Amino acid sequence: MKTLFSFALIMLSLGNVFAQNNDKKPNILYILVDQWRASATGYSGDKNVMTPNLDRLASESINVKNAISGTPVCTPHRASLMTGQYPLTNGIFMNDVLLDTNATTIAKVYKNNNYATGFVGKWHIDGHGRNSYIPPTRRQGFGFWMANECSHDYNNSPYYTGDDKKKMFWQGYDVISQTEDVCKYIKKQAIEPNPFLLFISIGSPHDPYQTAPEKYRKMYENKQFVINGNVPVDKREKVQKDLVGYYSHITAIDDCIGKMWQTLKDLGIDDNTIIVFSSDHGDLLGSHGSWNKQQPYEESIRVPFLVHYPKAFGKSGKTSNVLLNSPDIMPTLLGLSKIEIPKSVEGIDFSGVLKGSQKDNLKQTLIACYQPFGQWDRRKGGKEYRGIVNQRYTYTRDLQGPWQLFDNLQDPLQLNNLIGKPEFAKLQKQLNNDLNAELKKRKDDFRPGMEYIKKWNYLVDETETVPYIKVNYEGKLIVE
């Protein structure tokens, strides 16, 4: 009898442990890359690029193939990701400005729900210069800290750690060193009772393109790429050269993603860890004769978005058609974590849709350029626009009126602008009405960009760009 009683106690204890482990909230590893367009992976059909680890991750994840960067620029996307808000609400509609330190952010919410929070890599929402020390009061709820505001010098990449104001440098190619630090953090947190929210924010494959380690550049140096048909003939030689570097960065990052994922597996915490892989925006890379971002073309606005969460989704690859926009990321992650979503959040919680327990009723999502600047300033044809993307069409208008209308199913390269064509007049009118409804919902009366700059008291130079300060290696301040 005593033996049976002891056995029952042991089984009850084991049952309690199992229940606790089963109820434990998920860890989150968010892998954010910079300027990586959605099409540039093997799993999305790009035959030029080598991404074996991402392809494997995609085969066990939900691929949100219609993920959109609604304001396809670094700082606005990151601010929307952190707050779940649109740029006209949080005020972050251009680069190199400060996100309000009183904002309700994703890290603060997870921290309040007993998560350890950590951030490694490129921050770019501090607005105090691209190489300045960022104190804990401006880290938006992140505890563990190895970060810098912004640098694309990948082989001499600075960062600050903890409360130390001394500038440090990652050894070698930064994403490799950053990955090692991420793996160390994960190993440490794996034995702690509380779950973790960890961001690794990687600066590449953003240009400069030709700076990945030689090992990766050699993989592509003699390849002749299949170049998009919307790249003008006179741009193709440059695109061929740039793609060697772009894909080299991508394959280097892919190796690092494989290492982070393997660390989770080795520790036995992969099943209850949400891995997200995404980008802040894409890269035109010669499409339509342009480079970089901001413009409302597919190569600029559409981003990769994988969600790996075996405990909720299993390990078979799936595809989701949800029109997930930058502000939707925070509420969706909170929904997957079963954490209450703050009232300040404007984005949509798609967790139920991804799990298959809810229907997707969203018909369209907003894209916008509130103020052209930098690589697409007014001298380079930059202009304000508002638009919508639905499951088939992209429609935009500028301050003068309708600008672009593309049928992305019939014309995936967006070469045939349907604006003003009589046979599409009814469609154009309907999409314009849909855009008006979206703008009304967002309380956006579509003003010239300089009006928003004055409202938020931002300082801009003659190109209407916020100047940022960096310190060169001799300690001299330089304004760019």
C-alpha positions as CSV (number, residue, x, y, z in Angstrom):
1,M,0.0,0.0,0.0
2,K,2.8,2.4,0.9
3,T,4.5,1.6,-2.4
4,L,1.4,2.3,-4.3
5,F,0.9,5.6,-2.4
6,S,4.5,6.7,-3.2
7,F,4.0,5.8,-6.9
8,A,0.8,7.9,-7.0
9,L,2.6,10.9,-5.5
10,I,5.4,10.5,-8.0
11,M,2.9,10.3,-10.9
12,L,1.0,13.3,-9.5
13,S,4.3,15.3,-9.3
14,L,5.3,14.4,-12.8
15,G,1.8,15.4,-14.0
16,N,2.1,18.8,-12.4
17,V,5.5,19.3,-14.0
18,F,4.1,18.3,-17.4
19,A,1.2,20.6,-17.0
20,Q,3.5,23.5,-16.0
21,N,5.7,22.9,-19.0
22,N,2.7,22.5,-21.3
23,D,1.2,25.8,-20.1
24,K,4.5,27.7,-20.2
25,K,4.2,30.7,-22.5
26,P,6.3,30.5,-25.7
27,N,9.7,32.0,-26.2
28,I,10.0,34.3,-29.1
29,L,13.1,34.6,-31.4
30,Y,12.5,37.4,-33.9
31,I,15.0,37.6,-36.7
32,L,14.7,40.9,-38.5
33,V,16.8,41.6,-41.5
34,D,17.2,44.8,-43.5
35,Q,16.2,45.4,-47.1
36,W,15.5,41.7,-48.0
37,R,12.7,41.5,-50.5
38,A,10.2,38.7,-50.3
39,S,11.2,37.0,-53.6
40,A,14.9,36.5,-52.6
41,T,14.7,33.1,-51.1
42,G,14.8,29.6,-52.4
43,Y,11.4,28.7,-50.9
44,S,9.8,31.6,-52.7
45,G,11.1,30.4,-56.1
46,D,14.3,32.4,-56.6
47,K,16.6,30.0,-58.5
48,N,19.6,32.4,-58.1
49,V,20.0,32.3,-54.4
50,M,21.1,29.6,-51.9
51,T,19.1,29.6,-48.7
52,P,19.0,26.0,-47.5
53,N,18.3,26.8,-43.9
54,L,15.4,29.1,-44.6
55,D,14.0,26.7,-47.1
56,R,14.0,24.0,-44.4
57,L,12.5,26.4,-41.9
58,A,9.8,27.3,-44.4
59,S,9.0,23.6,-44.8
60,E,8.1,23.5,-41.1
61,S,6.5,27.0,-40.8
62,I,3.7,29.2,-41.9
63,N,4.8,31.3,-44.9
64,V,2.8,34.5,-44.8
65,K,3.3,35.3,-48.5
66,N,1.3,38.5,-48.5
67,A,3.3,40.2,-45.7
68,I,3.6,44.0,-46.5
69,S,5.8,46.7,-45.1
70,G,3.2,49.5,-45.2
71,T,5.7,52.3,-45.0
72,P,8.7,50.6,-46.6
73,V,11.5,52.4,-44.8
74,C,13.7,51.3,-41.8
75,T,12.6,53.5,-38.9
76,P,8.8,53.6,-39.7
77,H,8.6,49.8,-40.0
78,R,10.5,49.3,-36.7
79,A,8.4,51.7,-34.9
80,S,5.2,50.0,-36.1
81,L,6.6,46.7,-35.2
82,M,7.4,47.9,-31.7
83,T,4.1,49.7,-31.1
84,G,1.5,48.0,-33.3
85,Q,0.6,51.5,-34.6
86,Y,0.6,53.3,-37.9
87,P,3.1,56.1,-38.5
88,L,0.7,59.0,-38.2
89,T,-0.2,57.7,-34.7
90,N,3.3,57.1,-33.3
91,G,4.8,59.9,-35.4
92,I,7.5,57.8,-37.0
93,F,7.0,58.3,-40.7
94,M,10.7,58.8,-41.7
95,N,14.2,57.7,-40.7
96,D,16.4,58.9,-37.8
97,V,13.7,60.2,-35.4
98,L,13.0,59.1,-31.8
99,L,10.1,56.8,-30.9
100,D,8.4,58.3,-27.8
101,T,9.9,56.6,-24.8
102,N,6.5,56.6,-23.2
103,A,5.1,54.4,-26.0
104,T,3.5,51.1,-25.1
105,T,5.9,48.7,-26.9
106,I,6.1,45.0,-27.5
107,A,9.0,44.6,-25.1
108,K,7.3,46.5,-22.3
109,V,4.2,44.3,-22.7
110,Y,6.2,41.0,-22.6
111,K,8.3,42.3,-19.8
112,N,5.1,43.0,-17.8
113,N,4.1,39.4,-18.4
114,N,7.3,38.0,-16.8
115,Y,9.4,37.6,-20.0
116,A,13.1,38.3,-20.1
117,T,13.6,40.7,-23.0
118,G,16.7,41.1,-25.2
119,F,17.8,43.0,-28.3
120,V,20.9,42.4,-30.4
121,G,21.9,44.5,-33.5
122,K,20.5,47.4,-35.4
123,W,18.0,49.6,-33.4
124,H,17.3,52.7,-35.6
125,I,14.4,54.2,-33.6
126,D,16.5,56.4,-31.2
127,G,17.0,59.6,-33.2
128,H,20.1,60.7,-31.4
129,G,22.7,60.0,-34.1
130,R,23.6,56.7,-35.6
131,N,26.5,55.9,-33.4
132,S,25.5,57.4,-30.0
133,Y,25.1,55.5,-26.8
134,I,21.4,54.6,-26.1
135,P,20.6,54.6,-22.4
136,P,18.2,52.1,-20.8
137,T,15.5,54.8,-20.6
138,R,15.4,54.8,-24.5
139,R,15.5,51.0,-25.0
140,Q,11.7,50.6,-25.0
141,G,11.5,47.8,-22.5
142,F,14.4,45.6,-23.6
143,G,16.7,44.4,-20.8
144,F,19.6,42.5,-22.3
145,W,21.2,44.9,-24.8
146,M,24.0,44.6,-27.4
147,A,23.0,47.2,-30.0
148,N,23.8,50.3,-32.0
149,E,21.4,52.8,-33.6
150,C,22.5,52.1,-37.2
151,S,25.6,51.0,-39.1
152,H,26.1,49.3,-42.4
153,D,29.9,48.9,-42.0
154,Y,29.4,45.1,-41.5
155,N,33.1,44.3,-40.9
156,N,33.7,47.1,-38.4
157,S,30.3,47.2,-36.7
158,P,29.9,49.1,-33.4
159,Y,27.6,48.3,-30.5
160,Y,27.0,49.2,-26.9
161,T,26.3,46.6,-24.2
162,G,24.5,46.9,-20.9
163,D,25.1,50.2,-19.2
164,D,28.6,50.6,-20.6
165,K,29.0,53.8,-22.6
166,K,32.2,52.5,-24.3
167,K,31.7,51.7,-27.9
168,M,32.5,48.1,-28.7
169,F,33.0,46.4,-32.1
170,W,31.8,43.0,-33.2
171,Q,34.6,40.9,-34.5
172,G,34.7,40.2,-38.2
173,Y,31.4,40.1,-40.2
174,D,28.9,41.4,-37.6
175,V,26.0,38.9,-38.2
176,I,28.3,36.0,-37.4
177,S,29.4,37.5,-34.1
178,Q,25.8,38.6,-33.3
179,T,24.6,35.1,-33.9
180,E,27.1,33.8,-31.4
181,D,25.9,36.3,-28.8
182,V,22.3,35.3,-29.5
183,C,23.1,31.6,-29.1
184,K,24.8,32.4,-25.7
185,Y,21.8,34.3,-24.6
186,I,19.4,31.5,-25.6
187,K,21.5,28.9,-23.7
188,K,21.5,31.1,-20.6
189,Q,17.8,31.7,-20.7
190,A,16.9,28.1,-21.5
191,I,17.5,27.1,-17.9
192,E,15.6,30.1,-16.4
193,P,12.0,29.6,-15.3
194,N,10.6,32.5,-17.4
195,P,10.3,32.6,-21.2
196,F,12.2,35.1,-23.3
197,L,11.5,37.6,-26.1
198,L,14.7,38.1,-28.1
199,F,15.2,40.2,-31.2
200,I,18.2,40.0,-33.5
201,S,18.2,42.9,-35.9
202,I,20.6,42.3,-38.8
203,G,21.9,45.2,-41.0
204,S,22.4,43.2,-44.2
205,P,21.6,42.5,-47.0
206,H,21.1,46.3,-47.1
207,D,23.8,47.8,-49.3
208,P,26.8,48.1,-49.4
209,Y,26.4,44.8,-51.2
210,Q,30.0,43.8,-51.8
211,T,31.0,43.4,-48.1
212,A,30.1,39.8,-47.2
213,P,32.9,37.4,-46.3
214,E,34.9,36.1,-49.2
215,K,33.6,32.6,-48.6
216,Y,30.1,33.7,-49.6
217,R,31.1,36.0,-52.4
218,K,32.9,33.2,-54.1
219,M,29.7,31.1,-54.2
220,Y,28.2,33.7,-56.6
221,E,31.1,35.4,-58.4
222,N,30.8,33.4,-61.6
223,K,27.0,32.9,-61.6
224,Q,24.9,34.5,-64.4
225,F,21.6,35.5,-62.7
226,V,18.1,35.4,-64.1
227,I,17.3,39.1,-63.8
228,N,13.7,40.4,-63.4
229,G,12.0,41.5,-66.6
230,N,11.2,44.8,-65.1
231,V,14.9,45.8,-64.9
232,P,15.8,48.1,-67.9
233,V,18.4,46.8,-70.2
234,D,20.9,49.6,-69.4
235,K,20.7,48.7,-65.7
236,R,21.3,45.0,-66.0
237,E,25.1,45.0,-65.8
238,K,25.0,46.9,-62.5
239,V,22.2,44.6,-61.2
240,Q,24.3,41.5,-62.1
241,K,27.2,42.9,-60.0
242,D,24.9,44.0,-57.1
243,L,23.2,40.7,-57.0
244,V,26.5,38.9,-56.4
245,G,26.9,40.9,-53.2
246,Y,23.2,40.9,-52.2
247,Y,22.9,37.1,-52.4
248,S,26.3,36.7,-50.6
249,H,24.9,38.6,-47.6
250,I,21.7,36.5,-47.8
251,T,23.5,33.2,-47.8
252,A,25.7,34.3,-44.9
253,I,22.6,35.2,-42.9
254,D,21.0,31.9,-43.9
255,D,23.9,30.1,-42.3
256,C,23.5,32.1,-39.1
257,I,19.8,31.4,-39.0
258,G,20.6,27.7,-39.2
259,K,22.9,28.0,-36.2
260,M,20.3,29.8,-34.1
261,W,17.6,27.3,-35.0
262,Q,19.9,24.4,-34.2
263,T,20.7,25.9,-30.8
264,L,17.0,25.9,-30.0
265,K,16.7,22.3,-31.0
266,D,19.8,21.2,-29.0
267,L,18.3,22.8,-25.9
268,G,15.0,21.1,-26.5
269,I,13.0,24.3,-26.6
270,D,12.3,24.6,-30.3
271,D,8.7,23.3,-30.0
272,N,7.7,26.0,-27.7
273,T,9.6,28.8,-29.3
274,I,8.1,31.1,-31.9
275,I,10.7,31.9,-34.6
276,V,9.8,34.8,-36.9
277,F,11.9,35.6,-39.9
278,S,11.1,38.9,-41.7
279,S,12.5,42.1,-43.1
280,D,11.7,45.8,-42.6
281,H,11.3,46.4,-46.3
282,G,12.5,45.1,-49.7
283,D,15.0,46.3,-52.3
284,L,14.1,47.3,-55.8
285,L,17.6,46.4,-57.0
286,G,17.1,47.8,-60.5
287,S,13.4,47.0,-60.9
288,H,11.7,49.9,-62.7
289,G,15.1,51.4,-62.9
290,S,15.4,52.1,-59.2
291,W,17.2,50.8,-56.1
292,N,16.4,50.5,-52.4
293,K,12.9,51.2,-51.0
294,Q,10.1,53.6,-50.3
295,Q,8.4,53.2,-53.7
296,P,5.1,51.2,-53.8
297,Y,6.4,48.4,-56.1
298,E,6.3,44.7,-55.1
299,E,10.1,44.5,-54.7
300,S,9.9,47.3,-52.1
301,I,6.8,46.7,-50.1
302,R,6.5,42.9,-50.0
303,V,8.7,41.2,-47.3
304,P,9.4,37.6,-46.3
305,F,7.5,36.5,-43.2
306,L,7.9,33.0,-41.7
307,V,6.3,31.9,-38.4
308,H,7.7,28.7,-36.9
309,Y,5.8,27.5,-33.8
310,P,5.6,23.7,-33.7
311,K,3.5,23.6,-30.5
312,A,0.7,25.5,-32.2
313,F,1.2,24.9,-35.9
314,G,2.9,21.5,-36.1
315,K,5.9,21.0,-38.3
316,S,4.4,20.8,-41.8
317,G,4.8,23.8,-44.0
318,K,1.8,25.9,-44.7
319,T,1.0,29.1,-46.7
320,S,-1.2,31.9,-45.4
321,N,-2.7,34.6,-47.7
322,V,-3.3,37.1,-44.9
323,L,-2.4,40.7,-45.7
324,L,-0.2,41.2,-42.7
325,N,1.1,44.7,-42.3
326,S,3.8,46.1,-40.1
327,P,1.4,47.2,-37.2
328,D,-0.2,43.7,-37.2
329,I,3.0,41.9,-36.1
330,M,2.8,43.0,-32.4
331,P,-0.8,42.0,-31.8
332,T,-0.4,38.7,-33.7
333,L,2.6,37.7,-31.6
334,L,0.8,38.7,-28.4
335,G,-2.2,36.7,-29.6
336,L,0.0,33.6,-30.1
337,S,1.4,34.1,-26.7
338,K,-2.1,34.5,-25.1
339,I,-1.2,37.9,-23.8
340,E,-3.8,40.7,-23.7
341,I,-3.3,43.3,-26.5
342,P,-3.1,46.9,-25.3
343,K,-5.7,49.4,-26.4
344,S,-3.1,51.5,-28.0
345,V,-2.5,48.9,-30.7
346,E,-4.1,49.6,-34.1
347,G,-2.9,46.5,-35.9
348,I,-4.9,43.3,-36.3
349,D,-4.3,40.1,-34.3
350,F,-4.0,37.4,-37.0
351,S,-3.1,34.6,-34.5
352,G,-6.5,32.9,-34.8
353,V,-6.3,33.0,-38.6
354,L,-2.9,31.5,-38.6
355,K,-4.1,28.7,-36.2
356,G,-7.1,28.1,-38.4
357,S,-9.6,29.0,-35.6
358,Q,-10.8,32.2,-37.3
359,K,-11.7,33.4,-40.8
360,D,-9.6,36.1,-42.5
361,N,-12.0,39.0,-43.2
362,L,-9.5,41.6,-44.2
363,K,-9.8,42.7,-47.8
364,Q,-7.1,45.3,-48.1
365,T,-4.2,46.9,-46.3
366,L,-2.6,50.4,-46.4
367,I,0.7,51.4,-48.0
368,A,2.1,54.9,-47.7
369,C,4.9,57.3,-48.2
370,Y,4.2,60.2,-45.9
371,Q,7.4,62.1,-46.7
372,P,9.9,61.3,-49.5
373,F,13.5,61.6,-48.3
374,G,17.0,60.1,-48.6
375,Q,17.5,57.6,-51.4
376,W,14.1,58.7,-52.9
377,D,13.9,62.4,-52.2
378,R,12.1,64.8,-54.4
379,R,15.2,65.4,-56.6
380,K,15.1,61.7,-57.4
381,G,11.3,61.6,-58.2
382,G,10.2,60.9,-54.6
383,K,6.7,62.0,-53.7
384,E,4.0,61.3,-51.1
385,Y,1.5,58.6,-51.9
386,R,-1.2,56.5,-50.3
387,G,-2.4,53.2,-51.5
388,I,-4.0,49.8,-50.8
389,V,-2.9,46.3,-51.6
390,N,-5.5,43.5,-51.8
391,Q,-5.2,39.9,-52.9
392,R,-5.0,40.9,-56.5
393,Y,-4.3,44.6,-57.0
394,T,-2.0,47.4,-55.9
395,Y,-3.6,50.9,-56.2
396,T,-1.9,54.2,-55.3
397,R,-2.5,57.8,-55.7
398,D,-0.3,60.8,-55.1
399,L,-1.3,64.4,-54.1
400,Q,-2.3,65.1,-57.7
401,G,-4.6,62.1,-58.0
402,P,-4.6,58.4,-59.2
403,W,-1.0,57.3,-59.9
404,Q,-0.7,53.5,-60.3
405,L,-2.9,50.5,-60.6
406,F,-1.4,47.0,-61.2
407,D,-3.0,43.6,-61.5
408,N,-0.5,41.6,-59.7
409,L,-1.9,38.3,-60.9
410,Q,-1.9,39.1,-64.6
411,D,1.1,41.5,-64.4
412,P,3.4,40.3,-61.5
413,L,6.3,42.5,-62.7
414,Q,4.0,45.6,-62.6
415,L,4.8,46.8,-66.1
416,N,1.3,47.7,-67.2
417,N,-0.2,50.7,-65.3
418,L,-4.0,50.5,-65.7
419,I,-4.7,54.1,-64.5
420,G,-6.8,56.0,-67.0
421,K,-7.7,53.0,-69.2
422,P,-11.4,53.1,-70.0
423,E,-11.9,49.4,-69.5
424,F,-10.6,49.6,-65.9
425,A,-12.5,52.8,-65.0
426,K,-15.0,51.0,-62.8
427,L,-12.2,49.0,-61.0
428,Q,-10.2,52.2,-60.5
429,K,-13.2,54.0,-59.0
430,Q,-13.9,51.1,-56.6
431,L,-10.3,50.9,-55.5
432,N,-10.2,54.6,-54.9
433,N,-13.3,54.3,-52.7
434,D,-11.7,51.5,-50.8
435,L,-8.6,53.7,-50.3
436,N,-10.8,56.5,-49.0
437,A,-12.4,54.2,-46.5
438,E,-9.0,53.0,-45.3
439,L,-7.7,56.6,-44.9
440,K,-10.9,57.5,-43.0
441,K,-10.3,54.5,-40.7
442,R,-6.7,55.7,-40.1
443,K,-7.7,59.4,-39.7
444,D,-5.4,60.2,-42.5
445,D,-6.3,63.3,-44.6
446,F,-3.3,62.9,-46.9
447,R,-1.4,66.1,-46.4
448,P,2.0,67.1,-47.9
449,G,4.9,65.7,-46.0
450,M,6.2,68.9,-44.7
451,E,3.0,69.5,-42.8
452,Y,3.7,66.3,-40.8
453,I,7.3,67.3,-40.3
454,K,6.2,70.7,-38.8
455,K,3.6,69.0,-36.7
456,W,6.2,66.7,-35.1
457,N,8.9,69.4,-35.0
458,Y,11.4,67.4,-36.9
459,L,14.6,69.1,-38.2
460,V,15.3,68.4,-41.9
461,D,17.9,69.6,-44.3
462,E,17.4,71.1,-47.8
463,T,16.4,67.6,-49.2
464,E,13.7,67.3,-46.5
465,T,15.7,64.5,-44.9
466,V,16.4,64.3,-41.1
467,P,20.2,64.7,-40.8
468,Y,21.9,62.2,-38.6
469,I,25.2,62.5,-36.8
470,K,27.9,59.9,-36.7
471,V,31.3,59.9,-35.2
472,N,34.2,58.8,-37.4
473,Y,37.1,56.9,-36.0
474,E,39.1,60.0,-35.2
475,G,36.2,61.2,-32.9
476,K,35.1,64.0,-35.3
477,L,31.3,64.6,-35.6
478,I,30.0,64.4,-39.1
479,V,26.5,65.4,-40.2
480,E,25.2,63.5,-43.2
